[in-house]
Amino acid sequence: MQTVSILVVEDDPDINDLLCTILRRQGFQVTGAFSGSEGRMCIAQYNYDLILLDLMLPGITGEELIGEIRATKTMPVIVVSAKTAQADKISLLRLGADDFIVKPFDVDEVAARVEAQLRRYKQFSSGSSGNLLRYKNLVLDRDAVEVSVNGQSVSLTAREFAILELLLRYPKKVFTRANLFEQVWEEEFLGDDNTVNVHMSNLRSKLAKADPETEYIKTVWGIGFKMAE
């Protein structure tokens, strides 16, 4: 079985050590970085399966690091921060974070959220051979976890990829926000539309940038979303 590799970017030595210990007990291979600059160097040198990331970091901030990661990579990024404002969480989702854990955190919650993110990411990293989904000028490759539009590569987060893959598998079906949340996040939908809306907005923006003349995702007002005909 291939070892799962996780990077923890946290400048507080005690918190960094605690997070690494939690993850090693789960059987993961864990690397600790203590600044944004060190985290950047690690990411440039190695392909991690998941990143746990603080925001207030020396060198470069967590927000800056998320932006750099999302320019080229799709692995899940879980922010671990004392920031609790809804606006902060929405801003981080827009940047490309996949999940958010609030400090002080529960040990079991950290393990559960990491496992959920890895399960989702690995599911879309191990499709069967030749598993391509095509729609208009868009091609989604489940094997390579890649999306291209008009031959141009489009960099998506793991969540955005999962949403698009689900819509493409059932292009005529209208998915409610609850449908999307429960199938992509694998958690109970509690009525907060912001998470789904932010990811959908990011996804549409990236597709529109690659192909401004073509509509790919349609909003069915009062119900949800489907692929545009």
C-alpha positions, 0 to 999 in steps of 0.5 A: 500500500502506498504511504500517504504523505502530509505536510503540516505548515504551522509556526507554533512548535507545540501545535506543529508537533501535536498535529504531526503526532495525530497524523503519524498515529493514523499511519501517515508520513508527515513532514513539519514546516515552521514558516510559509517559506519553508512550506513553499520549499517543501511543496516545490520539492515533493508532491504531498497528498494533503496539506494542513496550513496555518495562516499567520506564518513568518516568511509568506502567509498561509493565504499567499501559499494557498494561491501559489499551491492552486496555481499548479496543484490539486491536493486538498488543503485544510486550513487550521486557524484561530480565525472564526469569522464567516467572511474569513472562511468564505475568503479562504474557500475562494482562494482554494482551501478545501476545509477549515479547522478552528483552533483550539481543535479536537484531536478526533476532528482533525483525524476525521477531516483529514481522512474525509479529504483524502478519501475524496481526493484518492477517489478522483485520483484512481479512476479506471483506465481511459476514464474521460468525460467530455462535454462541449469543449471540456474534457475531464480526465479522472485518471490524471485528475485533470481538466482541459477546455479547448486544449487548455489546462484548467487548474481545479481544487479537489472539491471543484473537480469533484463537483464538475465530475458529478455534474458531467456524469449526469449532465441532464440532472439538476443537483440541489445544493444539498445534493452536491454538498452531501455527495462531494463533502460526504457530510450532512447538509445543514442548510448553509449555501455559502460553501457550495455557492463559493466553490461553484462560483470559483469553478464557473469563473475558471471555466469561463476564463478558459472558454468565455464564449461557452456556458458549461454550468446552468443555474436552475433558479430555486432548485440548483445546478446542471450542465448547460445545454 
